[in-house]
Every structure is written in C-alpha cells, then in structure tokens.
C-alpha cells in the first residue's frame, strides 16, 4: 500500500500505531464503538445546527455553518479513507437494508436546516444578499438533485450487474 500524505495524516489523527490495535477483539469492538460515536456526532451536529438556526436566527448563522461543515468534513474524510484502503462504503445492493426511518428523519432535519438557513440569510436584509441567495439556492438544489439522481442510477446499474453475475461491471 502506498503511504500518501493523507494516509500518514490519518494514521496520526486516528492513533493507528497504538498497540491497542494489535488485539483483534479490542480493535473490532473499538471500530464498532467508533462507528456508533461517529454516527451520533453526525446526528447531533445536524440537529444542533438546525436548532441553532431556528432558535438563534441570524446571529447563529456562522456557528450553524461551522457545525454543518465539521460534520460534512468528517464524513468525507471517513469515506475517502475507506476508499483508499479498497473498501467501498456503500456496496451494491446496500439500499435494500437502508432504514426508511433514518432516511426520513435525516431528510426532515436537512429540510429544517435549509429552512432555518433561508430564514437566517433572508434576515440579513440587503437586496444583493437576498438576490444572490434566491439565485444560488435553487441552482445548488438542482445540482444536488441531479447528483443524487445520477448516483442512484449508477448504484442501481451496479446492483443489476452484481445480481446478473457480471463481476467486471462492479467496482472491486
């Protein structure tokens, strides 16, 4: 495995050289505990940033954006690390086990965050900010929806290829 600067950085941040990781059961339990803690931090960051926008309004805007950014960066780093080690976080067919309740709650929280964001930015009061936001928000939403649709279509194609037994079409 090639040790990139990112991988060396990740090893330091994660303290991966610790003797703690030598024992397999400890490592497995710690990995599960870390996954639970990571998911909890994501949910709390999303809920906290949403609540701060609705309760604190415009003054809370920078803090809410920082909370959302920290959660997003943590998620991106986690996915990038796994992929660099040859593990695809979402395997073909994974949508079959995704909890609808989790997706619904996350979707509702994101919509509430977006509503609080619109409310906070709108309260800034200047026409140029409102105008830019009115153009940028729908454009960003369109880009996001197109990205999600393309991602879902690609995942379904990979699932169909995996179900049909065409290993050449599925990333390894």
NULO-774023 format. One record per atom (N, C-alpha, C): residue number from 1; residue in one letter; atom name; x, y, z. Coordinates in steps of 0.001 Angstrom, whole numbers. Each point is the difference from the previous one (the first is absolute). Example, Ala and Ser with C-alpha at 12.3 -4.5 7.8 and 13.67 -1.06 7.14 Angstrom:
# NULO-774023
 num residu atome      xx      yy      zz
   1      A     N   13190   -5690    7800
   1      A    CA    -890    1190       0
   1      A     C     900    1200       0
   2      S     N    -350    1050    -720
   2      S    CA     820    1190      60
   2      S     C    -770    1090     730
This chain:
# NULO-774023
 num residu atome      xx      yy      zz
   1      X     N     850   -1174       0
   1      X    CA    -850    1174       0
   1      X     C     901    1244       0
   2      X     N    -343     936    -832
   2      X    CA     747    1245    -106
   2      X     C    -420     919    1148
   3      X     N     978     513     716
   3      X    CA    -271     905    1111
   3      X     C     -47    1446    -508
   4      X     N   -1180     469    -283
   4      X    CA    -157    1380    -432
   4      X     C      62     916    1218
   5      X     N     114    1267    -246
   5      X    CA       4     974    1091
   5      X     C   -1315     -96     782
   6      X     N   -1113    -197    -717
   6      X    CA   -1303    -125     653
   6      X     C      -7   -1212     933
   7      X     N     538   -1143    -467
   7      X    CA      -7   -1210     818
   7      X     C     889     165    1238
   8      X     N    1143     663    -149
   8      X    CA     866     258    1156
   8      X     C    -708     920     988
   9      X     N    -669    1032    -508
   9      X    CA    -760     919     847
   9      X     C   -1098    -756     745
  10      X     N    -734    -862    -730
  10      X    CA   -1093    -767     607
  10      X     C     525    -931    1089
  11      X     N    1164    -600    -211
  11      X    CA     579    -897    1003
  11      X     C     344     766    1278
  12      X     N     467    1222    -138
  12      X    CA     313     820    1177
  12      X     C   -1289     418     702
  13      X     N    -967     496    -764
  13      X    CA   -1270     452     584
  13      X     C    -708   -1157     709
  14      X     N     -18   -1172    -643
  14      X    CA    -680   -1157     580
  14      X     C     836    -788     994
  15      X     N    1251     408     221
  15      X    CA     916    -711     900
  15      X     C      67   -1481    -371
  16      X     N      95    -273   -1307
  16      X    CA     -70   -1373    -498
  16      X     C    1237    -829     319
  17      X     N    1074     635     436
  17      X    CA    1191    -740     384
  17      X     C     -39    -502    1430
  18      X     N   -1077     282     716
  18      X    CA    -116    -394    1405
  18      X     C       3   -1528     140
  19      X     N     677    -521    1031
  19      X    CA     -25   -1443     247
  19      X     C   -1414    -525     281
  20      X     N    -904     902     357
  20      X    CA   -1396    -378     250
  20      X     C    -592    -748   -1188
  21      X     N     407     362   -1220
  21      X    CA    -577    -573   -1206
  21      X     C     557   -1386    -335
  22      X     N     971    -482     755
  22      X    CA     594   -1300    -293
  22      X     C    -941   -1156     345
  23      X     N    -808     161    1010
  23      X    CA    -910   -1061     405
  23      X     C   -1295     123    -804
  24      X     N    -374   -1076    -688
  24      X    CA   -1098      56    -982
  24      X     C   -1353     340     623
  25      X     N    -366    -597    1122
  25      X    CA   -1304     284     598
  25      X     C     -86    1440     450
  26      X     N    1058     512     642
  26      X    CA      20    1404     409
  26      X     C    -195     909   -1207
  27      X     N     700    -322   -1084
  27      X    CA     -89     807   -1213
  27      X     C   -1429     -28    -558
  28      X     N    -612   -1187     -42
  28      X    CA   -1368    -110    -519
  28      X     C    -998     762     859
  29      X     N     119    -155    1317
  29      X    CA    -921     705     904
  29      X     C     203    1507    -128
  30      X     N    1269     433     -49
  30      X    CA     282    1431    -128
  30      X     C    -542     536   -1322
  31      X     N     129    -762   -1071
  31      X    CA    -529     440   -1292
  31      X     C   -1515     161      50
  32      X     N    -696    -950     641
  32      X    CA   -1448     132     139
  32      X     C    -357    1198     868
  33      X     N     699     159    1111
  33      X    CA    -266    1136     891
  33      X     C     263    1315    -734
  34      X     N    1059      41    -794
  34      X    CA     309    1214    -764
  34      X     C   -1093     284   -1019
  35      X     N    -530   -1041    -626
  35      X    CA   -1076     193    -968
  35      X     C   -1244     580     681
  36      X     N    -328    -523    1184
  36      X    CA   -1150     516     741
  36      X     C     231    1460     378
  37      X     N    1189     299     525
  37      X    CA     311    1376     383
  37      X     C       5     942   -1192
  38      X     N     544    -462   -1125
  38      X    CA      44     817   -1220
  38      X     C   -1417     328    -473
  39      X     N    -859   -1007     -35
  39      X    CA   -1377     232    -432
  39      X     C    -713     951     958
  40      X     N     240    -168    1295
  40      X    CA    -620     892     985
  40      X     C     467    1438    -212
  41      X     N    1297     192    -251
  41      X    CA     504    1360    -241
  41      X     C    -628     611   -1254
  42      X     N    -178    -797   -1029
  42      X    CA    -636     520   -1219
  42      X     C   -1427     439     302
  43      X     N    -777    -863     681
  43      X    CA   -1388     332     309
  43      X     C     -87    1218     917
  44      X     N     854      56    1024
  44      X    CA     -30    1133     920
  44      X     C     437    1293    -681
  45      X     N     974     -83    -896
  45      X    CA     429    1198    -738
  45      X     C   -1123     524    -878
  46      X     N    -675    -911    -677
  46      X    CA   -1114     407    -864
  46      X     C   -1138     596     836
  47      X     N    -360    -679    1078
  47      X    CA   -1082     510     852
  47      X     C     413    1319     667
  48      X     N    1237      73     488
  48      X    CA     469    1220     660
  48      X     C      65    1185    -939
  49      X     N     500    -219   -1218
  49      X    CA      78    1108    -952
  49      X     C   -1396     445    -426
  50      X     N    -908    -953    -125
  50      X    CA   -1380     350    -360
  50      X     C    -666     798    1113
  51      X     N     107    -503    1234
  51      X    CA    -605     706    1130
  51      X     C     612    1382     195
  52      X     N    1310     105    -175
  52      X    CA     629    1300     211
  52      X     C    -516    1029    -999
  53      X     N    -269    -428   -1224
  53      X    CA    -542     940    -992
  53      X     C   -1416     439     364
  54      X     N    -808    -944     458
  54      X    CA   -1387     344     308
  54      X     C    -121     754    1319
  55      X     N     847    -313     954
  55      X    CA     -72     682    1296
  55      X     C     800    1300     -29
  56      X     N    1220     -64    -526
  56      X    CA     879    1159      25
  56      X     C    -143     942   -1175
  57      X     N    -584    -482   -1096
  57      X    CA    -182     851   -1167
  57      X     C    1316     413    -641
  58      X     N      21    1215    -530
  58      X    CA    1159     514    -733
  58      X     C    1300     -31     801
  59      X     N       5     387    1290
  59      X    CA    1269     -43     735
  59      X     C     599   -1418     104
  60      X     N    -824   -1009     -85
  60      X    CA     483   -1386     110
  60      X     C     493    -558   -1334
  61      X     N    -176     745   -1082
  61      X    CA     346    -490   -1333
  61      X     C    1442    -509    -104
  62      X     N    1012     756     426
  62      X    CA    1371    -516    -144
  62      X     C     239   -1278     794
  63      X     N    -583     -88    1184
  63      X    CA     194   -1179     842
  63      X     C    -687   -1220    -599
  64      X     N   -1190     206    -531
  64      X    CA    -727   -1104    -634
  64      X     C     753    -499   -1226
  65      X     N     550     918    -779
  65      X    CA     754    -404   -1189
  65      X     C    1273    -752     380
  66      X     N     653     419    1087
  66      X    CA    1198    -713     457
  66      X     C    -366   -1412     448
  67      X     N   -1083    -147     769
  67      X    CA    -424   -1336     431
  67      X     C    -297    -889   -1197
  68      X     N    -708     537    -981
  68      X    CA    -322    -780   -1193
  68      X     C    1262    -355    -775
  69      X     N     935     929     -91
  69      X    CA    1242    -255    -732
  69      X     C     852   -1060     695
  70      X     N      90      60    1321
  70      X    CA     782    -993     742
  70      X     C    -570   -1396    -235
  71      X     N   -1303    -126      39
  71      X    CA    -645   -1280    -248
  71      X     C     266    -484   -1432
  72      X     N    -101     901    -951
  72      X    CA     223    -369   -1406
  72      X     C    1455    -409    -240
  73      X     N     943     749     552
  73      X    CA    1426    -329    -196
  73      X     C     319   -1348     644
  74      X     N    -516    -248    1191
  74      X    CA     217   -1300     647
  74      X     C    -532   -1146    -846
  75      X     N   -1153     188    -593
  75      X    CA    -588   -1036    -855
  75      X     C     841    -223   -1252
  76      X     N     441    1080    -627
  76      X    CA     805    -109   -1226
  76      X     C    1334    -685     292
  77      X     N     647     358    1100
  77      X    CA    1281    -620     358
  77      X     C    -189   -1494     267
  78      X     N   -1066    -366     676
  78      X    CA    -276   -1406     287
  78      X     C    -170    -796   -1293
  79      X     N    -787     524    -919
  79      X    CA    -241    -692   -1271
  79      X     C    1283     -73    -825
  80      X     N     748    1087     -39
  80      X    CA    1254      12    -771
  80      X     C     995   -1016     571
  81      X     N     129     -59    1285
  81      X    CA     922    -944     628
  81      X     C    -380   -1433    -352
  82      X     N   -1275    -326     134
  82      X    CA    -452   -1357    -321
  82      X     C     274    -336   -1466
  83      X     N    -301     919    -890
  83      X    CA     217    -250   -1421
  83      X     C    1480    -169    -330
  84      X     N     861     779     647
  84      X    CA    1442    -144    -248
  84      X     C     517   -1363     442
  85      X     N    -692    -616     943
  85      X    CA     378   -1335     454
  85      X     C    -786   -1095    -728
  86      X     N    -716     387   -1065
  86      X    CA    -682    -986    -832
  86      X     C   -1357    -444     495
  87      X     N    -603     754     897
  87      X    CA   -1327    -351     516
  87      X     C    -986    1044    -487
  88      X     N   -1022    -455    -701
  88      X    CA   -1054     903    -474
  88      X     C   -1066      63    1087
  89      X     N    -205    1187     603
  89      X    CA    -941     109    1123
  89      X     C   -1427    -428    -333
  90      X     N    -435     204   -1214
  90      X    CA   -1353    -419    -386
  90      X     C     141   -1071   -1072
  91      X     N    -208   -1235     404
  91      X    CA     146   -1133    -904
  91      X     C   -1243    -139    -882
  92      X     N     141    -622   -1171
  92      X    CA   -1185    -273    -824
  92      X     C   -1040    -762     811
  93      X     N   -1244     411    -131
  93      X    CA   -1094    -632     730
  93      X     C    -203     568    1392
  94      X     N     844     950     403
  94      X    CA     -81     543    1360
  94      X     C   -1319     727     240
  95      X     N    -590     560   -1068
  95      X    CA   -1259     731     185
  95      X     C   -1101    -916     503
  96      X     N     202   -1293    -104
  96      X    CA   -1021    -947     453
  96      X     C    -115     -31    1515
  97      X     N    1066     407     720
  97      X    CA     -52     -43    1457
  97      X     C     -80    1378     639
  98      X     N       0    1047    -792
  98      X    CA     -57    1355     540
  98      X     C   -1337     213     715
  99      X     N      81     490    1202
  99      X    CA   -1194     234     793
  99      X     C    -750    1223    -529
 100      X     N   -1242    -194    -385
 100      X    CA    -817    1102    -489
 100      X     C    -180    1060    1084
 101      X     N    -132    -440    1260
 101      X    CA    -177     960    1091
 101      X     C    1218     909     146
 102      X     N    1208    -575    -104
 102      X    CA    1218     818      97
 102      X     C      50    1014   -1135
 103      X     N    -323    -459   -1200
 103      X    CA      22     888   -1164
 103      X     C   -1056    1093     156
 104      X     N   -1174    -358     485
 104      X    CA   -1075     982     170
 104      X     C     370    1046    1058
 105      X     N     569    -441    1121
 105      X    CA     389     940    1053
 105      X     C    1128     906    -503
 106      X     N     987    -584    -670
 106      X    CA    1105     812    -530
 106      X     C    -517     997   -1035
 107      X     N    -883    -455    -879
 107      X    CA    -575     896   -1003
 107      X     C    -764    1151     640
 108      X     N    -772    -317    1033
 108      X    CA    -755    1042     698
 108      X     C     952     989     676
 109      X     N    1068    -504     617
 109      X    CA     967     891     642
 109      X     C     702     895   -1030
 110      X     N     359    -572   -1152
 110      X    CA     637     814   -1045
 110      X     C    -955    1070    -521
 111      X     N   -1278    -349    -160
 111      X    CA    -974     995    -452
 111      X     C    -182    1096    1046
 112      X     N     -45    -381    1269
 112      X    CA    -106     993    1061
 112      X     C    1246     885      55
 113      X     N    1185    -605    -204
 113      X    CA    1236     780     -57
 113      X     C     -64     988   -1151
 114      X     N    -431    -473   -1152
 114      X    CA    -109     863   -1175
 114      X     C    -982    1143     261
 115      X     N   -1137    -323     644
 115      X    CA    -962    1048     343
 115      X     C     590    1027     956
 116      X     N     728    -477    1009
 116      X    CA     647     919     932
 116      X     C    1074     828    -676
 117      X     N     709    -600    -955
 117      X    CA    1014     716    -757
 117      X     C    -633    1112    -838
 118      X     N   -1086    -334    -678
 118      X    CA    -712    1010    -805
 118      X     C    -472    1131     905
 119      X     N    -583    -347    1125
 119      X    CA    -504    1012     941
 119      X     C    1129     904     505
 120      X     N    1137    -593     362
 120      X    CA    1118     778     534
 120      X     C     609     904   -1066
 121      X     N     198    -534   -1205
 121      X    CA     591     808   -1073
 121      X     C    -966    1091    -420
 122      X     N   -1278    -320     -66
 122      X    CA    -995     989    -411
 122      X     C     -27    1178     973
 123      X     N     279    -304    1270
 123      X    CA     -47    1069    1002
 123      X     C    1215     930     -79
 124      X     N     993    -357    -840
 124      X    CA    1146     899    -161
 124      X     C    -439    1337    -574
 125      X     N   -1086     -30    -787
 125      X    CA    -654    1238    -384
 125      X     C     461     708   -1249
 126      X     N    1207    -250    -489
 126      X    CA     424     738   -1187
 126      X     C    -522    -679   -1253
 127      X     N    -382     804    -978
 127      X    CA    -549    -547   -1238
 127      X     C    1008    -847    -760
 128      X     N    1279     390      18
 128      X    CA    1002    -769    -742
 128      X     C     175   -1394     601
 129      X     N     -33    -106    1325
 129      X    CA     119   -1308     646
 129      X     C   -1227    -839    -313
 130      X     N   -1173     600     115
 130      X    CA   -1236    -733    -304
 130      X     C     -28    -448   -1452
 131      X     N     387     883    -902
 131      X    CA      -3    -330   -1422
 131      X     C     964   -1157    -284
 132      X     N    1212      89     541
 132      X    CA     979   -1070    -195
 132      X     C    -476   -1310     581
 133      X     N    -624      69    1157
 133      X    CA    -508   -1206     645
 133      X     C   -1148    -602    -808
 134      X     N    -876     856    -510
 134      X    CA   -1133    -492    -794
 134      X     C     458    -664   -1302
 135      X     N    1139     405    -513
 135      X    CA     542    -638   -1201
 135      X     C     814   -1236     386
 136      X     N     844     126    1001
 136      X    CA     910   -1077     373
 136      X     C    -681   -1199     622
 137      X     N    -997     220     821
 137      X    CA    -659   -1114     672
 137      X     C    -675    -947    -988
 138      X     N    -874     495    -882
 138      X    CA    -623    -935    -947
 138      X     C    1027    -666    -915
 139      X     N    1005     751    -415
 139      X    CA    1031    -578    -854
 139      X     C     742   -1109     738
 140      X     N     358     245    1246
 140      X    CA     662   -1019     803
 140      X     C    -877   -1216     227
 141      X     N   -1285     225     229
 141      X    CA    -925   -1127     184
 141      X     C    -125    -834   -1267
 142      X     N     -43     663   -1153
 142      X    CA     -68    -726   -1272
 142      X     C    1254    -849    -181
 143      X     N    1157     579     250
 143      X    CA    1256    -748    -130
 143      X     C       2   -1194     957
 144      X     N    -461     216    1223
 144      X    CA     -48   -1075     974
 144      X     C    -947   -1119    -447
 145      X     N   -1192     356    -454
 145      X    CA    -971   -1005    -437
 145      X     C     539    -783   -1196
 146      X     N     609     697    -960
 146      X    CA     583    -690   -1156
 146      X     C    1090    -959     464
 147      X     N     843     434     930
 147      X    CA    1048    -869     528
 147      X     C    -568   -1223     694
 148      X     N   -1043     180     793
 148      X    CA    -625   -1129     692
 148      X     C    -622    -958   -1010
 149      X     N    -716     533    -988
 149      X    CA    -633    -853   -1014
 149      X     C    1055    -798    -762
 150      X     N    1081     663    -408
 150      X    CA    1062    -702    -719
 150      X     C     660   -1059     882
 151      X     N     202     331    1259
 151      X    CA     581    -970     921
 151      X     C    -895   -1204     213
 152      X     N   -1290     233     157
 152      X    CA    -955   -1105     180
 152      X     C     -39    -864   -1252
 153      X     N     -18     641   -1176
 153      X    CA     -13    -768   -1253
 153      X     C    1259    -843    -137
 154      X     N    1159     563     342
 154      X    CA    1247    -758     -85
 154      X     C      -7   -1172     978
 155      X     N    -512     241    1209
 155      X    CA     -60   -1072     999
 155      X     C    -947   -1103    -448
 156      X     N   -1142     355    -563
 156      X    CA    -946   -1017    -483
 156      X     C     594    -806   -1148
 157      X     N     742     666    -888
 157      X    CA     658    -717   -1095
 157      X     C    1026    -982     555
 158      X     N     746     433    1033
 158      X    CA     977    -897     621
 158      X     C    -704   -1162     693
 159      X     N   -1145     266     633
 159      X    CA    -771   -1065     649
 159      X     C    -503   -1005   -1024
 160      X     N    -521     500   -1122
 160      X    CA    -481    -907   -1048
 160      X     C    1137    -846    -552
 161      X     N    1146     614    -204
 161      X    CA    1156    -738    -510
 161      X     C     443   -1063    1007
 162      X     N     -21     350    1289
 162      X    CA     384    -966    1030
 162      X     C   -1004   -1139      72
 163      X     N   -1291     315    -103
 163      X    CA   -1039   -1030      37
 163      X     C      79    -912   -1213
 164      X     N     423     551   -1134
 164      X    CA     104    -784   -1231
 164      X     C    1301    -799     -49
 165      X     N     864     200     989
 165      X    CA    1239    -747      56
 165      X     C    1044     482    -980
 166      X     N      48    1307    -215
 166      X    CA     988     593    -901
 166      X     C    1026     731     847
 167      X     N     965    -737     551
 167      X    CA     943     648     903
 167      X     C     845    1085    -647
 168      X     N     144     -20   -1303
 168      X    CA     797    1031    -666
 168      X     C    -634    1379      59
 169      X     N   -1312      59     210
 169      X    CA    -702    1278      28
 169      X     C     -88     594    1394
 170      X     N     422    -744    1003
 170      X    CA    -124     464    1381
 170      X     C    1380     384     500
 171      X     N     149    1200     565
 171      X    CA    1322     377     519
 171      X     C     433    -937    1120
 172      X     N    1256    -330      20
 172      X    CA     477    -918    1033
 172      X     C     652     752    1128
